[in-house]
Amino acid sequence: MNKKYTGKKGTYVQLKIGQEILLTIKRIGINGEGIGYYKRKAVFVPGALPEEVVEVKITKVQSTFAEGRVKKIKQASDLRQAPSCPVYNECGGCQMQHMTYEGQLKAKEDIVRGAFEKYTDIGELPLRPILGMEEPWSYRNKAQLQAGTQGDRIITGLYAADSHQLIDIGDCPIQHPETNEMIAAAREVLELLSIPVYNERKRTGVIRTIIARVGFETGEQQLILVTAEEKLPRKKEIITELRMRLPKLTSINQNINKQKTSLIFGDKTETLWGKETIDESLGDVKFSLSPRAFFQLNPAQTLKLYNSAREAAGLTGEELVVDAYCGVGTISLWLAPDAKRVRGIEVIPEAIEDAKRNAEKSGIANAEFYVGKAEELLPKWVKQGERPDVVVVDPPRVGCDKALLDAVLKAKPKRFVYVSCNPSTLARDVAHLLKEYRLEWVQPVDMFPHTSHVESVASLIYKGSK
């Protein structure tokens, strides 16, 4: 007989590791896994789809939930399809290729809806239909793959989920074809010239990571070799061979990362050949991208995301806009033509310098950029009589700092625009703002088809606005 556990939220059956159960999947979780309930206990099952009946073997047990793997699909969903990628089940880079694209879009809407049900008391969520892609393949402008060896061959890929096994990735179907070509050429050249790959365990070798980026609008190509030491053997020959194989190549760079760390980049970057940056544009806004500069990975969907942010801002040309996590100024510069003034804030000095260059390159004169923390600068400006009409945030996955949210509540901008890459932290932060703000709408955008990630724009209006 299964034992029972009584917790704060009720009584749960105590499953055992290795136990086999029959489960009906109800929905998709935030990481793309199927979720079913066994006698009130949630069971997370990677690879299972809503409405499927599956035999599951339990692999992990916690007090309020369990995890398992599919042993057999007893009743398959109409949404199930064969993945396009030959290494989909091993790679871990995508989580939803086994689901039709229409099914993925619905699942992502449900993920956003579920997050708001968990963190807020909003009854009927004003959720707009998700903005998907007509052609959800070949959309990524940047490939970032670890280097390793397999016998005498150099391989490049991603680590399998929950392991340190490197899965060799060839033509990734969600990557722009040119980034696949650049990675393949770099691997071929390094193998030809016998350049040693870094061995993390022994801490020997040179090449750690290969990064390829392409400008969708400009066609410029940027290649970065991340190395474990400053000396790159046969540097001139590497440059010559790469240029022979990649006639469109614009920039070859070396980033040095000597640390024993999971972080990709080190602090020092050297341009080996070509331009220090590559050019790219979104609409009328132009950007110079240095090797370490952040730029949205899906340009086509970025336009939809930023247009939604512009709609939420409700600009008339008379507003002071504060962009609290401005990065290299992408959203700031997107909004600037419709605002009176835009002030971008970012803690990373290099990003602010990039933002200023991007503004100049785009001929935008009404955007200013400041190094600092928004939770400190925003109250300072309000005290000086510079109260923003609109505040925009695009924070990392952990969401906004509570001090920033409190600063916004004190500043009382008429509109608050939240661009989010994590539905859970979006819903949590919106819940904190609802005491002073009304949620007008939430617009999900599918920035990363075939993965479990979903971006959203939330439009909030100050309750005291006339």
C-alpha positions in Angstrom: 0.0 0.0 0.0 1.2 3.5 -0.8 1.9 5.7 2.2 0.4 9.1 2.5 2.1 12.4 3.3 0.1 15.3 4.8 1.5 18.7 3.9 0.2 22.3 4.1 -1.8 22.0 0.9 -3.3 18.6 1.6 -2.6 14.8 1.6 -0.4 13.3 -1.1 0.4 9.7 -1.9 4.1 8.8 -1.2 5.4 7.3 -4.5 8.6 5.3 -4.7 11.5 5.5 -7.1 11.2 2.8 -9.7 7.4 2.5 -9.2 5.4 2.2 -12.4 2.1 4.1 -12.7 -0.5 4.9 -15.4 -0.9 8.6 -15.9 -3.1 10.9 -17.9 -1.2 14.1 -18.9 -3.2 17.3 -18.2 -1.0 20.1 -19.3 2.5 21.3 -20.3 4.9 22.6 -17.6 7.1 25.7 -17.8 10.1 23.5 -18.9 8.1 21.7 -21.6 7.4 18.6 -19.6 4.0 16.9 -19.4 2.2 17.2 -16.0 -0.2 14.6 -14.7 -1.7 13.9 -11.3 -1.4 10.6 -9.4 -3.9 10.7 -6.5 -3.4 14.5 -6.2 0.4 14.4 -6.5 1.8 16.2 -9.5 4.1 14.1 -11.6 6.4 15.8 -14.2 7.1 13.6 -17.3 9.5 15.0 -20.0 8.3 14.1 -23.5 4.7 13.5 -22.6 1.9 15.6 -24.1 -1.5 16.8 -22.9 -4.4 14.2 -23.1 -1.9 11.3 -23.5 -2.2 8.2 -21.3 1.3 7.0 -20.5 3.0 4.3 -18.5 5.5 6.2 -16.3 8.5 4.9 -14.3 9.1 7.2 -11.2 12.7 8.6 -11.2 12.5 11.2 -8.4 10.2 11.7 -5.4 9.7 14.9 -3.4 7.0 15.6 -0.7 4.6 17.4 -3.0 5.6 16.2 -6.5 7.4 13.4 -8.4 9.3 13.0 -11.7 9.2 10.1 -14.1 10.1 9.0 -17.6 7.8 7.6 -20.2 8.0 3.8 -20.4 5.2 3.4 -22.9 2.6 5.7 -24.6 -0.8 3.9 -24.2 -2.8 6.6 -25.9 -1.0 9.2 -28.1 -2.1 12.8 -28.5 -3.1 14.1 -31.9 -0.5 16.8 -31.3 2.4 14.3 -31.3 4.7 14.4 -34.3 8.2 13.0 -35.3 10.9 15.6 -34.4 12.8 17.1 -37.4 16.1 17.0 -35.6 18.0 13.7 -35.6 19.5 14.4 -32.1 16.4 16.0 -30.6 16.0 13.4 -27.9 19.7 13.7 -26.8 20.5 17.4 -27.3 18.2 19.2 -24.9 18.3 22.5 -26.8 14.7 22.1 -27.8 11.9 20.6 -25.6 8.9 20.6 -27.9 9.8 19.4 -31.4 7.7 16.3 -30.8 4.6 18.5 -30.7 2.9 20.2 -33.6 3.6 23.9 -33.8 -0.1 24.8 -33.3 0.0 22.6 -30.1 3.2 24.4 -29.0 1.5 27.8 -29.3 -1.5 26.7 -27.3 0.7 25.2 -24.6 2.7 28.4 -24.3 -0.5 30.4 -23.8 -1.5 27.9 -21.1 1.9 28.3 -19.4 1.4 32.1 -19.2 -2.2 31.7 -18.0 -1.1 29.2 -15.4 1.6 31.5 -14.0 -0.9 34.3 -13.5 -3.3 31.8 -11.8 -0.6 30.8 -9.4 0.8 34.3 -8.5 -2.2 36.7 -8.8 -5.9 36.9 -7.9 -6.9 38.1 -11.4 -10.1 36.3 -12.4 -10.2 36.5 -16.2 -6.7 37.2 -17.4 -6.7 39.7 -20.4 -4.5 37.3 -22.4 -4.1 38.0 -26.1 -3.6 35.2 -28.7 0.1 34.3 -28.9 2.1 35.8 -31.8 3.7 32.8 -33.6 5.9 32.4 -36.7 4.7 31.5 -40.2 7.9 29.5 -40.7 9.2 28.4 -37.2 12.6 27.1 -38.4 16.1 28.6 -39.2 15.3 31.6 -36.9 18.3 31.9 -34.7 21.0 34.4 -35.7 23.6 33.0 -33.3 25.1 29.6 -32.5 27.1 29.0 -29.4 28.5 25.5 -29.2 31.0 23.8 -26.9 34.0 22.1 -28.5 35.0 18.5 -27.7 36.5 15.4 -29.2 35.1 12.1 -30.4 38.0 9.8 -31.2 40.2 11.8 -33.6 37.4 14.2 -34.6 36.5 17.6 -33.2 32.8 17.9 -32.4 30.7 20.9 -31.4 27.4 20.8 -29.6 25.4 21.1 -26.4 25.5 19.1 -23.3 22.8 16.5 -22.8 20.3 17.4 -20.1 21.6 16.7 -16.6 24.9 15.5 -17.8 28.3 16.5 -19.1 28.0 14.4 -22.3 28.5 16.6 -25.4 26.0 15.9 -28.1 27.5 16.6 -31.6 25.2 19.0 -33.5 25.6 19.3 -37.3 22.9 21.2 -39.2 20.6 22.5 -36.4 17.2 23.1 -37.9 16.4 26.2 -35.7 19.7 27.9 -36.6 20.1 30.2 -39.6 21.8 28.0 -42.3 24.8 30.4 -42.4 25.6 29.9 -38.7 25.6 26.2 -39.3 28.0 26.7 -42.2 30.3 28.9 -40.1 30.5 26.3 -37.2 31.2 23.5 -39.7 33.9 25.5 -41.4 35.6 26.4 -38.0 35.5 22.8 -36.9 37.0 21.7 -40.2 39.8 24.2 -40.0 40.7 23.5 -36.4 40.8 19.8 -37.2 42.9 20.3 -40.3 45.5 22.4 -38.4 45.5 20.1 -35.3 44.4 22.8 -32.9 43.8 21.1 -29.5 40.4 21.3 -27.9 40.2 22.2 -24.2 39.8 19.3 -21.8 37.9 20.6 -18.8 38.9 17.7 -16.5 42.6 17.8 -17.4 42.6 21.6 -18.0 44.7 21.2 -21.2 44.1 22.3 -24.8 43.0 25.6 -26.3 39.5 25.8 -28.0 36.6 25.9 -25.5 33.6 27.3 -27.5 32.8 28.3 -31.1 30.3 31.1 -31.6 28.8 32.2 -34.9 26.5 35.1 -35.5 25.0 36.5 -38.7 23.2 39.7 -39.4 19.8 38.8 -40.9 19.5 42.3 -42.5 23.1 43.0 -43.4 24.4 39.5 -44.1 27.6 40.2 -42.1 29.2 37.3 -40.3 31.0 37.2 -36.9 33.0 34.3 -35.7 34.4 34.0 -32.1 36.8 31.4 -30.8 36.8 31.2 -27.0 40.1 29.9 -25.9 41.6 28.7 -22.5 44.8 30.6 -23.1 46.0 33.7 -24.8 48.2 32.0 -27.4 46.2 30.7 -30.3 48.4 28.2 -32.3 48.8 28.8 -36.0 46.7 32.0 -35.8 47.6 33.2 -39.4 46.8 29.9 -40.9 43.4 29.7 -39.1 42.5 33.1 -40.4 43.5 32.2 -44.0 41.6 28.9 -44.0 38.5 30.4 -42.5 38.4 33.2 -45.1 38.8 30.7 -47.9 35.9 28.7 -46.7 33.6 31.6 -45.7 33.7 34.4 -48.3 31.0 36.4 -46.4 33.0 36.4 -43.2 33.2 39.9 -41.7 35.0 39.4 -38.4 37.1 36.8 -36.7 37.7 37.2 -32.9 39.3 35.5 -30.0 37.9 35.6 -26.5 40.2 34.4 -23.7 38.6 32.6 -20.8 41.3 31.0 -18.5 38.9 30.4 -15.6 37.5 27.0 -14.4 33.9 28.2 -14.9 30.7 27.4 -16.7 30.6 31.0 -18.0 31.2 31.1 -21.8 33.1 34.4 -22.1 36.3 35.7 -20.4 37.0 39.4 -19.9 39.4 39.9 -22.8 38.5 39.8 -26.5 40.8 40.4 -29.4 39.8 41.0 -33.1 42.1 38.7 -35.2 40.8 39.9 -38.6 38.2 42.2 -40.0 35.8 44.6 -38.2 35.6 44.8 -34.4 31.8 44.7 -34.7 29.2 43.6 -37.2 26.2 45.8 -38.3 22.6 44.7 -37.9 19.3 46.6 -38.0 15.8 46.2 -36.7 13.4 48.4 -38.7 15.1 51.8 -38.9 17.3 51.3 -35.9 20.9 50.3 -36.5 23.2 48.4 -34.2 26.9 47.6 -34.0 27.4 44.2 -32.3 30.7 43.5 -30.6 31.5 39.8 -29.9 30.0 39.9 -26.4 27.1 42.2 -27.1 23.6 40.8 -26.4 21.1 41.0 -29.3 17.8 39.2 -29.6 18.3 35.8 -31.2 15.1 35.8 -33.4 15.0 39.1 -35.3 11.6 38.5 -37.0 9.8 37.9 -33.7 11.7 40.7 -32.0 9.9 43.1 -34.3 6.6 41.7 -33.0 7.8 41.9 -29.4 9.0 45.5 -29.6 5.9 46.6 -31.5 3.8 45.2 -28.7 6.0 47.1 -26.2 5.5 50.3 -28.2 1.7 49.8 -28.2 1.8 49.2 -24.4 3.7 52.5 -24.0 0.9 54.5 -25.6 3.3 57.2 -26.8 2.1 60.5 -28.2 5.4 62.3 -28.6 5.2 64.1 -25.3 6.4 61.4 -22.9 9.6 60.9 -20.8 10.3 57.2 -21.0 12.7 55.3 -18.7 14.0 52.0 -19.9 15.2 50.3 -16.7 17.2 47.4 -18.1 18.2 48.9 -21.3 21.2 46.7 -22.3 22.6 48.0 -25.6 19.5 50.2 -26.1 17.3 48.1 -28.3 14.0 48.9 -26.7 15.0 52.5 -25.9 15.9 53.2 -29.5 12.7 51.4 -30.8 10.6 53.8 -28.6 12.6 57.0 -29.1 11.0 58.2 -32.4 7.6 58.2 -30.7 8.6 59.8 -27.4 9.8 63.2 -26.3 12.8 61.8 -24.4 14.1 58.3 -23.5 16.5 57.5 -20.6 18.1 54.1 -20.6 19.7 52.6 -17.4 22.1 49.7 -17.3 24.6 48.4 -14.7 27.1 47.3 -17.4 29.3 50.2 -18.6 30.2 48.5 -21.9 26.5 48.0 -22.8 25.9 51.7 -22.2 28.7 52.6 -24.5 27.2 50.3 -27.2 23.8 52.0 -26.6 25.3 55.4 -27.2 27.0 54.3 -30.4 23.8 52.6 -31.6 21.8 55.9 -31.0 24.4 57.9 -33.0 24.5 55.3 -35.7 20.7 55.4 -36.0 20.6 59.2 -35.9 18.5 59.2 -32.7 19.2 62.4 -30.6 16.5 62.1 -27.9 17.9 59.0 -26.1 20.2 59.3 -23.2 22.0 56.4 -21.5 23.2 56.1 -17.9 25.3 53.5 -16.0 23.7 52.6 -12.7 20.8 50.9 -10.9 17.3 51.9 -11.9 16.1 51.6 -8.3 18.6 54.3 -7.4 18.4 56.6 -10.4 14.6 56.6 -10.7 13.9 58.1 -7.2 16.8 60.6 -7.7 15.2 61.8 -11.0 11.8 62.0 -9.4 13.2 64.1 -6.6 14.7 66.4 -9.2 11.3 66.9 -10.8 11.9 64.4 -13.7 9.0 62.0 -13.2 8.7 59.5 -16.1 5.4 59.0 -17.9 6.3 55.5 -19.0 8.7 53.0 -17.4 9.8 49.9 -19.5 11.6 46.9 -18.1 13.1 43.9 -19.8 14.7 42.0 -16.9 16.6 38.7 -16.9 14.7 35.5 -16.0 14.9 36.2 -12.3 12.6 39.2 -12.9 12.7 42.7 -11.4 14.5 43.6 -8.2 11.9 44.3 -5.6 13.6 47.7 -4.9 12.9 48.7 -8.5 9.2 47.7 -8.3 8.9 49.8 -5.1 10.6 52.7 -6.8 8.1 52.4 -9.7 5.2 52.4 -7.2 6.6 55.6 -5.7 7.3 57.3 -9.0 3.8 56.4 -10.3 4.4 56.5 -14.1 1.1 56.5 -16.0 2.1 53.4 -17.9 4.4 50.4 -17.0 5.5 48.1 -19.7 7.0 44.7 -18.7 8.8 42.7 -21.4 9.4 39.2 -19.9 11.2 36.0 -20.8 9.8 34.1 -17.7 6.0 33.9 -17.1 6.5 33.0 -13.5 8.5 36.1 -12.5 6.3 38.2 -14.7 3.2 37.1 -12.9 4.9 37.5 -9.5 6.1 41.1 -10.3 2.7 42.1 -11.7 1.1 40.9 -8.5 3.3 43.3 -6.6 2.2 46.2 -8.8 -1.5 45.5 -8.8 -2.1 47.6 -5.7 -1.5 50.7 -7.8 -1.8 49.4 -11.4 -4.4 47.8 -13.6 -3.3 45.0 -15.9 -4.6 46.1 -19.4 -3.4 43.0 -21.4 -0.7 40.4 -21.7 0.7 39.6 -25.2 2.7 36.3 -25.5 5.3 36.1 -28.3 6.9 32.9 -29.5 10.5 34.0 -29.7 11.9 30.4 -29.6 9.7 27.9 -31.5 10.2 24.2 -30.5 11.5 25.2 -27.0 9.5 25.7 -23.9 10.5 29.4 -23.6 7.8 32.1 -24.1 8.2 35.9 -24.0 5.4 38.2 -23.1 4.6 41.9 -23.0 2.4 43.1 -20.1 0.7 46.5 -20.3 -0.1 48.1 -16.9 -1.9 51.4 -16.4 -1.7 53.5 -13.2 -5.1 53.5 -11.4 -4.7 57.2 -10.6 -4.3 58.2 -14.3 -7.0 60.5 -15.7 
